[in-house]
Amino acid sequence: MNISVVTEFHLVGFAGPWKLQVFQAGIFILIYLAALMGNGLIISITSWDPCLCTPMYFFLRNLSLFDLCLISAVVPKTIVNSFTNSNYISFLGCAAQVFLVAFSAATELFLLTAMSIDRFIAICHPLHYALLMKRDTCVQMTSLACLSGGLMSLIHTASTFSLSYCGLNEIKQFFCDIPQLLAISCSEDITAEVVLIIINAIVFQNVSLADIKETTDTIPEKLTEGNLMEMSASKSVPEDEEGDLEEAVQEDKLTS
């Protein structure tokens, strides 16, 4: 088992004089506040307006929530480091940052896949959109995106921090990034993590395509079930009304 001797990392992404770092911190504050206001406005409007209680805005609300999580995992620490002129982050803080960034980014990608499926159904099957994209379906797709993103993030974080870090602890980035951590690791073999990143990329692409294919394949079955229900409802005419209709037709023939 590898035991790390590094207790903190040095982030050197924006090295320079303290005044320059304060200026950079001011820019980051403006960007962060703009992101907070924009995503917060989207979450508030889509939550309060009854007219926006549709699957598209449901996914958009969750996408904005994870976007807030993504930027909040990186930007506040960067701002504090710039003001305090201390670019250090603890080992556990780095691990938490890696997990949150990977979790938020992966979940956003899965949510974008769900949104593409939603738009496909809305464009190609508009008359059956309400039947196919129910609220339970949207909740299940969002939950699956969160679980998948959390699992991928946990695997990457555990694999990255199971390596040994000794001596060099400078990360050439303004946040803890997995490629930069692999570059400063003193472990002899980092092939496992690199292969894991490639496999996850391939798996994500295949899972996304499989989700879209499965959705398109199950659409005809759902539409058939809906049409059968409509036909059975339309054919449920009382027998006495059918008898009256036949008598009316026969009388019309006799009179003619």
Short mmCIF file of the C-alpha atoms (twelve columns), coordinates in Angstrom:
data_MODEL
# 
_entry.id   MODEL 
# 
loop_
_atom_site.group_PDB 
_atom_site.id 
_atom_site.type_symbol 
_atom_site.label_atom_id 
_atom_site.label_alt_id 
_atom_site.label_comp_id 
_atom_site.label_asym_id 
_atom_site.label_seq_id 
_atom_site.Cartn_x 
_atom_site.Cartn_y 
_atom_site.Cartn_z 
_atom_site.pdbx_PDB_model_num 
ATOM 1   C CA . MET A 1   0.000   0.000  0.000   1 
ATOM 2   C CA . ASN A 2   1.410   3.412  -0.988  1 
ATOM 3   C CA . ILE A 3   1.694   5.954  1.835   1 
ATOM 4   C CA . SER A 4   1.912   9.588  0.794   1 
ATOM 5   C CA . VAL A 5   4.491   11.787 2.523   1 
ATOM 6   C CA . VAL A 6   3.020   14.988 1.098   1 
ATOM 7   C CA . THR A 7   0.627   16.827 3.421   1 
ATOM 8   C CA . GLU A 8   -0.146  19.770 1.105   1 
ATOM 9   C CA . PHE A 9   0.221   20.896 -2.488  1 
ATOM 10  C CA . HIS A 10  1.454   24.178 -3.929  1 
ATOM 11  C CA . LEU A 11  -0.742  25.657 -6.656  1 
ATOM 12  C CA . VAL A 12  1.360   27.747 -9.013  1 
ATOM 13  C CA . GLY A 13  -1.218  28.436 -11.717 1 
ATOM 14  C CA . PHE A 14  -1.156  32.222 -11.274 1 
ATOM 15  C CA . ALA A 15  2.256   32.953 -9.834  1 
ATOM 16  C CA . GLY A 16  3.311   36.598 -9.695  1 
ATOM 17  C CA . PRO A 17  3.428   39.718 -7.498  1 
ATOM 18  C CA . TRP A 18  0.811   40.068 -4.787  1 
ATOM 19  C CA . LYS A 19  -0.837  43.061 -6.507  1 
ATOM 20  C CA . LEU A 20  -1.267  41.030 -9.674  1 
ATOM 21  C CA . GLN A 21  -2.796  38.194 -7.682  1 
ATOM 22  C CA . VAL A 22  -5.242  40.620 -6.034  1 
ATOM 23  C CA . PHE A 23  -6.214  41.891 -9.486  1 
ATOM 24  C CA . GLN A 24  -6.751  38.307 -10.644 1 
ATOM 25  C CA . ALA A 25  -8.819  37.639 -7.527  1 
ATOM 26  C CA . GLY A 26  -11.025 40.624 -8.363  1 
ATOM 27  C CA . ILE A 27  -11.654 39.252 -11.860 1 
ATOM 28  C CA . PHE A 28  -12.467 35.832 -10.413 1 
ATOM 29  C CA . ILE A 29  -14.904 37.430 -7.964  1 
ATOM 30  C CA . LEU A 30  -16.767 39.166 -10.789 1 
ATOM 31  C CA . ILE A 31  -16.903 35.967 -12.831 1 
ATOM 32  C CA . TYR A 32  -18.025 33.955 -9.807  1 
ATOM 33  C CA . LEU A 33  -20.772 36.438 -8.875  1 
ATOM 34  C CA . ALA A 34  -21.993 36.504 -12.477 1 
ATOM 35  C CA . ALA A 35  -22.146 32.697 -12.503 1 
ATOM 36  C CA . LEU A 36  -23.959 32.654 -9.153  1 
ATOM 37  C CA . MET A 37  -26.511 35.218 -10.322 1 
ATOM 38  C CA . GLY A 38  -27.076 33.553 -13.680 1 
ATOM 39  C CA . ASN A 39  -27.468 30.011 -12.390 1 
ATOM 40  C CA . GLY A 40  -29.393 31.177 -9.325  1 
ATOM 41  C CA . LEU A 41  -31.806 33.081 -11.561 1 
ATOM 42  C CA . ILE A 42  -32.363 30.002 -13.724 1 
ATOM 43  C CA . ILE A 43  -32.997 27.806 -10.675 1 
ATOM 44  C CA . SER A 44  -35.379 30.347 -9.108  1 
ATOM 45  C CA . ILE A 45  -37.435 31.044 -12.225 1 
ATOM 46  C CA . THR A 46  -37.784 27.402 -13.250 1 
ATOM 47  C CA . SER A 47  -38.803 26.487 -9.689  1 
ATOM 48  C CA . TRP A 48  -41.385 29.217 -9.098  1 
ATOM 49  C CA . ASP A 49  -43.013 29.682 -12.508 1 
ATOM 50  C CA . PRO A 50  -45.706 27.005 -13.085 1 
ATOM 51  C CA . CYS A 51  -45.447 27.505 -16.844 1 
ATOM 52  C CA . LEU A 52  -41.841 26.268 -16.744 1 
ATOM 53  C CA . CYS A 53  -42.589 22.957 -15.030 1 
ATOM 54  C CA . THR A 54  -41.624 20.956 -18.099 1 
ATOM 55  C CA . PRO A 55  -38.918 18.284 -18.560 1 
ATOM 56  C CA . MET A 56  -36.649 20.661 -20.465 1 
ATOM 57  C CA . TYR A 57  -36.561 23.201 -17.632 1 
ATOM 58  C CA . PHE A 58  -36.340 20.410 -15.054 1 
ATOM 59  C CA . PHE A 59  -33.080 19.235 -16.631 1 
ATOM 60  C CA . LEU A 60  -31.915 22.834 -17.066 1 
ATOM 61  C CA . ARG A 61  -32.485 23.520 -13.367 1 
ATOM 62  C CA . ASN A 62  -30.401 20.513 -12.348 1 
ATOM 63  C CA . LEU A 63  -27.716 21.450 -14.875 1 
ATOM 64  C CA . SER A 64  -27.451 24.919 -13.324 1 
ATOM 65  C CA . LEU A 65  -27.246 23.373 -9.858  1 
ATOM 66  C CA . PHE A 66  -24.282 21.188 -10.782 1 
ATOM 67  C CA . ASP A 67  -22.665 24.089 -12.620 1 
ATOM 68  C CA . LEU A 68  -22.767 26.025 -9.346  1 
ATOM 69  C CA . CYS A 69  -21.213 23.042 -7.593  1 
ATOM 70  C CA . LEU A 70  -18.442 22.879 -10.198 1 
ATOM 71  C CA . ILE A 71  -17.372 26.509 -9.970  1 
ATOM 72  C CA . SER A 72  -17.816 26.607 -6.183  1 
ATOM 73  C CA . ALA A 73  -15.351 23.728 -5.821  1 
ATOM 74  C CA . VAL A 74  -12.579 25.740 -7.508  1 
ATOM 75  C CA . VAL A 75  -13.098 29.514 -7.579  1 
ATOM 76  C CA . PRO A 76  -13.539 30.379 -3.848  1 
ATOM 77  C CA . LYS A 77  -10.278 28.621 -2.901  1 
ATOM 78  C CA . THR A 78  -8.481  30.433 -5.722  1 
ATOM 79  C CA . ILE A 79  -9.799  33.801 -4.523  1 
ATOM 80  C CA . VAL A 80  -8.749  33.135 -0.916  1 
ATOM 81  C CA . ASN A 81  -5.266  32.040 -2.001  1 
ATOM 82  C CA . SER A 82  -4.832  35.203 -4.077  1 
ATOM 83  C CA . PHE A 83  -5.835  37.525 -1.220  1 
ATOM 84  C CA . THR A 84  -3.741  35.716 1.384   1 
ATOM 85  C CA . ASN A 85  -0.777  35.263 -0.984  1 
ATOM 86  C CA . SER A 86  -0.701  31.602 -0.007  1 
ATOM 87  C CA . ASN A 87  -1.161  29.127 -2.847  1 
ATOM 88  C CA . TYR A 88  -1.225  26.003 -0.702  1 
ATOM 89  C CA . ILE A 89  -4.001  23.441 -0.379  1 
ATOM 90  C CA . SER A 90  -4.105  20.509 2.030   1 
ATOM 91  C CA . PHE A 91  -3.951  16.908 0.874   1 
ATOM 92  C CA . LEU A 92  -7.551  16.234 1.935   1 
ATOM 93  C CA . GLY A 93  -8.689  19.546 0.454   1 
ATOM 94  C CA . CYS A 94  -7.096  18.597 -2.847  1 
ATOM 95  C CA . ALA A 95  -8.792  15.201 -2.785  1 
ATOM 96  C CA . ALA A 96  -12.166 16.827 -2.058  1 
ATOM 97  C CA . GLN A 97  -11.642 19.307 -4.891  1 
ATOM 98  C CA . VAL A 98  -10.769 16.546 -7.353  1 
ATOM 99  C CA . PHE A 99  -13.868 14.572 -6.362  1 
ATOM 100 C CA . LEU A 100 -16.246 17.560 -6.581  1 
ATOM 101 C CA . VAL A 101 -14.877 18.757 -9.923  1 
ATOM 102 C CA . ALA A 102 -15.028 15.296 -11.479 1 
ATOM 103 C CA . PHE A 103 -18.461 14.599 -9.981  1 
ATOM 104 C CA . SER A 104 -19.980 17.875 -11.176 1 
ATOM 105 C CA . ALA A 105 -18.425 17.668 -14.650 1 
ATOM 106 C CA . ALA A 106 -19.411 14.027 -15.229 1 
ATOM 107 C CA . THR A 107 -22.967 14.601 -13.974 1 
ATOM 108 C CA . GLU A 108 -23.343 17.613 -16.262 1 
ATOM 109 C CA . LEU A 109 -22.295 15.492 -19.244 1 
ATOM 110 C CA . PHE A 110 -24.887 12.836 -18.368 1 
ATOM 111 C CA . LEU A 111 -27.537 15.538 -17.886 1 
ATOM 112 C CA . LEU A 112 -26.707 16.966 -21.302 1 
ATOM 113 C CA . THR A 113 -27.248 13.482 -22.718 1 
ATOM 114 C CA . ALA A 114 -30.653 13.345 -21.011 1 
ATOM 115 C CA . MET A 115 -31.507 16.783 -22.425 1 
ATOM 116 C CA . SER A 116 -30.588 15.621 -25.929 1 
ATOM 117 C CA . ILE A 117 -32.949 12.655 -25.543 1 
ATOM 118 C CA . ASP A 118 -35.673 15.017 -24.322 1 
ATOM 119 C CA . ARG A 119 -35.234 17.318 -27.332 1 
ATOM 120 C CA . PHE A 120 -35.182 14.339 -29.716 1 
ATOM 121 C CA . ILE A 121 -38.558 13.152 -28.423 1 
ATOM 122 C CA . ALA A 122 -39.994 16.693 -28.468 1 
ATOM 123 C CA . ILE A 123 -38.998 17.190 -32.127 1 
ATOM 124 C CA . CYS A 124 -39.623 13.723 -33.556 1 
ATOM 125 C CA . HIS A 125 -42.671 12.726 -31.464 1 
ATOM 126 C CA . PRO A 126 -44.358 15.969 -30.346 1 
ATOM 127 C CA . LEU A 127 -47.858 14.481 -30.064 1 
ATOM 128 C CA . HIS A 128 -46.676 11.769 -27.656 1 
ATOM 129 C CA . TYR A 129 -44.183 13.928 -25.728 1 
ATOM 130 C CA . ALA A 130 -46.274 14.038 -22.549 1 
ATOM 131 C CA . LEU A 131 -46.713 10.252 -22.628 1 
ATOM 132 C CA . LEU A 132 -43.004 9.523  -23.010 1 
ATOM 133 C CA . MET A 133 -41.416 12.245 -20.837 1 
ATOM 134 C CA . LYS A 134 -43.290 11.932 -17.567 1 
ATOM 135 C CA . ARG A 135 -41.991 13.453 -14.335 1 
ATOM 136 C CA . ASP A 136 -41.023 10.027 -12.974 1 
ATOM 137 C CA . THR A 137 -38.968 9.415  -16.097 1 
ATOM 138 C CA . CYS A 138 -37.151 12.744 -15.691 1 
ATOM 139 C CA . VAL A 139 -36.416 12.042 -12.018 1 
ATOM 140 C CA . GLN A 140 -35.053 8.592  -12.880 1 
ATOM 141 C CA . MET A 141 -32.812 9.988  -15.624 1 
ATOM 142 C CA . THR A 142 -31.465 12.694 -13.287 1 
ATOM 143 C CA . SER A 143 -30.851 10.206 -10.483 1 
ATOM 144 C CA . LEU A 144 -29.019 7.909  -12.877 1 
ATOM 145 C CA . ALA A 145 -26.860 10.831 -14.027 1 
ATOM 146 C CA . CYS A 146 -25.939 11.674 -10.409 1 
ATOM 147 C CA . LEU A 147 -25.131 8.073  -9.523  1 
ATOM 148 C CA . SER A 148 -23.041 7.569  -12.649 1 
ATOM 149 C CA . GLY A 149 -21.155 10.825 -12.112 1 
ATOM 150 C CA . GLY A 150 -20.525 10.030 -8.443  1 
ATOM 151 C CA . LEU A 151 -19.255 6.542  -9.233  1 
ATOM 152 C CA . MET A 152 -16.879 7.770  -11.945 1 
ATOM 153 C CA . SER A 153 -15.593 10.557 -9.678  1 
ATOM 154 C CA . LEU A 154 -15.049 8.192  -6.746  1 
ATOM 155 C CA . ILE A 155 -13.079 5.751  -8.903  1 
ATOM 156 C CA . HIS A 156 -10.844 8.506  -10.331 1 
ATOM 157 C CA . THR A 157 -10.247 10.138 -6.948  1 
ATOM 158 C CA . ALA A 158 -9.405  6.878  -5.216  1 
ATOM 159 C CA . SER A 159 -7.108  5.814  -8.057  1 
ATOM 160 C CA . THR A 160 -5.304  9.175  -8.180  1 
ATOM 161 C CA . PHE A 161 -4.669  9.515  -4.440  1 
ATOM 162 C CA . SER A 162 -3.641  5.891  -4.018  1 
ATOM 163 C CA . LEU A 163 -0.406  6.903  -5.751  1 
ATOM 164 C CA . SER A 164 2.669   8.105  -3.861  1 
ATOM 165 C CA . TYR A 165 3.488   11.818 -3.663  1 
ATOM 166 C CA . CYS A 166 6.887   12.646 -2.271  1 
ATOM 167 C CA . GLY A 167 9.246   15.583 -2.649  1 
ATOM 168 C CA . LEU A 168 7.820   17.635 -5.515  1 
ATOM 169 C CA . ASN A 169 4.372   18.995 -4.617  1 
ATOM 170 C CA . GLU A 170 3.941   21.872 -7.086  1 
ATOM 171 C CA . ILE A 171 0.812   21.676 -9.245  1 
ATOM 172 C CA . LYS A 172 1.085   23.847 -12.341 1 
ATOM 173 C CA . GLN A 173 -2.583  24.773 -12.224 1 
ATOM 174 C CA . PHE A 174 -4.816  26.987 -10.077 1 
ATOM 175 C CA . PHE A 175 -6.751  23.963 -8.804  1 
ATOM 176 C CA . CYS A 176 -6.090  20.269 -8.184  1 
ATOM 177 C CA . ASP A 177 -6.205  18.625 -11.592 1 
ATOM 178 C CA . ILE A 178 -5.797  14.887 -12.155 1 
ATOM 179 C CA . PRO A 179 -3.287  15.147 -15.077 1 
ATOM 180 C CA . GLN A 180 -1.124  17.534 -13.037 1 
ATOM 181 C CA . LEU A 181 -1.263  15.226 -10.026 1 
ATOM 182 C CA . LEU A 182 -0.184  12.299 -12.184 1 
ATOM 183 C CA . ALA A 183 2.713   14.383 -13.481 1 
ATOM 184 C CA . ILE A 184 4.155   15.023 -10.001 1 
ATOM 185 C CA . SER A 185 3.514   11.543 -8.618  1 
ATOM 186 C CA . CYS A 186 6.619   9.606  -7.631  1 
ATOM 187 C CA . SER A 187 4.931   6.274  -8.287  1 
ATOM 188 C CA . GLU A 188 6.678   4.258  -10.944 1 
ATOM 189 C CA . ASP A 189 3.515   3.016  -12.614 1 
ATOM 190 C CA . ILE A 190 0.690   5.445  -13.353 1 
ATOM 191 C CA . THR A 191 -0.530  3.492  -16.358 1 
ATOM 192 C CA . ALA A 192 -3.576  2.228  -14.451 1 
ATOM 193 C CA . GLU A 193 -5.003  5.729  -13.939 1 
ATOM 194 C CA . VAL A 194 -4.273  6.801  -17.521 1 
ATOM 195 C CA . VAL A 195 -5.971  3.675  -18.849 1 
ATOM 196 C CA . LEU A 196 -8.877  4.316  -16.476 1 
ATOM 197 C CA . ILE A 197 -9.359  7.819  -17.870 1 
ATOM 198 C CA . ILE A 198 -9.407  6.477  -21.429 1 
ATOM 199 C CA . ILE A 199 -11.810 3.677  -20.498 1 
ATOM 200 C CA . ASN A 200 -14.165 6.103  -18.762 1 
ATOM 201 C CA . ALA A 201 -14.196 8.339  -21.827 1 
ATOM 202 C CA . ILE A 202 -15.053 5.382  -24.054 1 
ATOM 203 C CA . VAL A 203 -17.641 4.064  -21.596 1 
ATOM 204 C CA . PHE A 204 -19.313 7.477  -21.329 1 
ATOM 205 C CA . GLN A 205 -19.585 7.758  -25.099 1 
ATOM 206 C CA . ASN A 206 -20.966 4.237  -25.448 1 
ATOM 207 C CA . VAL A 207 -23.403 4.693  -22.546 1 
ATOM 208 C CA . SER A 208 -24.677 7.945  -24.035 1 
ATOM 209 C CA . LEU A 209 -25.207 6.327  -27.428 1 
ATOM 210 C CA . ALA A 210 -26.805 3.282  -25.778 1 
ATOM 211 C CA . ASP A 211 -29.229 5.499  -23.830 1 
ATOM 212 C CA . ILE A 212 -30.272 7.316  -26.993 1 
ATOM 213 C CA . LYS A 213 -30.648 4.036  -28.919 1 
ATOM 214 C CA . GLU A 214 -32.648 2.428  -26.106 1 
ATOM 215 C CA . THR A 215 -34.929 5.448  -25.930 1 
ATOM 216 C CA . THR A 216 -35.543 5.468  -29.675 1 
ATOM 217 C CA . ASP A 217 -36.161 1.693  -29.668 1 
ATOM 218 C CA . THR A 218 -38.723 1.837  -26.859 1 
ATOM 219 C CA . ILE A 219 -40.651 4.752  -28.359 1 
ATOM 220 C CA . PRO A 220 -42.678 2.580  -30.803 1 
ATOM 221 C CA . GLU A 221 -43.670 0.214  -27.965 1 
ATOM 222 C CA . LYS A 222 -44.854 3.085  -25.783 1 
ATOM 223 C CA . LEU A 223 -46.687 4.680  -28.686 1 
ATOM 224 C CA . THR A 224 -48.369 1.359  -29.507 1 
ATOM 225 C CA . GLU A 225 -49.517 0.971  -25.918 1 
ATOM 226 C CA . GLY A 226 -50.886 4.506  -25.928 1 
ATOM 227 C CA . ASN A 227 -52.679 4.005  -29.231 1 
ATOM 228 C CA . LEU A 228 -54.213 0.723  -28.025 1 
ATOM 229 C CA . MET A 229 -55.535 2.446  -24.926 1 
ATOM 230 C CA . GLU A 230 -57.026 5.239  -27.030 1 
ATOM 231 C CA . MET A 231 -58.590 2.749  -29.448 1 
ATOM 232 C CA . SER A 232 -60.062 0.664  -26.648 1 
ATOM 233 C CA . ALA A 233 -61.528 3.781  -25.094 1 
ATOM 234 C CA . SER A 234 -62.996 4.925  -28.385 1 
ATOM 235 C CA . LYS A 235 -64.477 1.489  -29.111 1 
ATOM 236 C CA . SER A 236 -66.210 1.172  -25.756 1 
ATOM 237 C CA . VAL A 237 -69.642 2.142  -27.104 1 
ATOM 238 C CA . PRO A 238 -72.739 0.823  -25.288 1 
ATOM 239 C CA . GLU A 239 -74.593 -2.021 -27.032 1 
ATOM 240 C CA . ASP A 240 -77.955 -0.249 -26.917 1 
ATOM 241 C CA . GLU A 241 -76.465 2.724  -28.798 1 
ATOM 242 C CA . GLU A 242 -75.122 0.333  -31.437 1 
ATOM 243 C CA . GLY A 243 -78.623 -1.234 -31.781 1 
ATOM 244 C CA . ASP A 244 -80.234 2.185  -32.157 1 
ATOM 245 C CA . LEU A 245 -77.698 3.083  -34.805 1 
ATOM 246 C CA . GLU A 246 -78.445 -0.101 -36.811 1 
ATOM 247 C CA . GLU A 247 -82.220 0.490  -36.592 1 
ATOM 248 C CA . ALA A 248 -81.751 4.064  -37.810 1 
ATOM 249 C CA . VAL A 249 -79.762 2.832  -40.807 1 
ATOM 250 C CA . GLN A 250 -82.421 0.223  -41.709 1 
ATOM 251 C CA . GLU A 251 -85.251 2.770  -41.455 1 
ATOM 252 C CA . ASP A 252 -83.307 5.119  -43.700 1 
ATOM 253 C CA . LYS A 253 -82.984 2.345  -46.303 1 
ATOM 254 C CA . LEU A 254 -86.756 1.554  -46.157 1 
ATOM 255 C CA . THR A 255 -87.773 5.182  -46.557 1 
ATOM 256 C CA . SER A 256 -85.463 5.603  -49.502 1 
# 
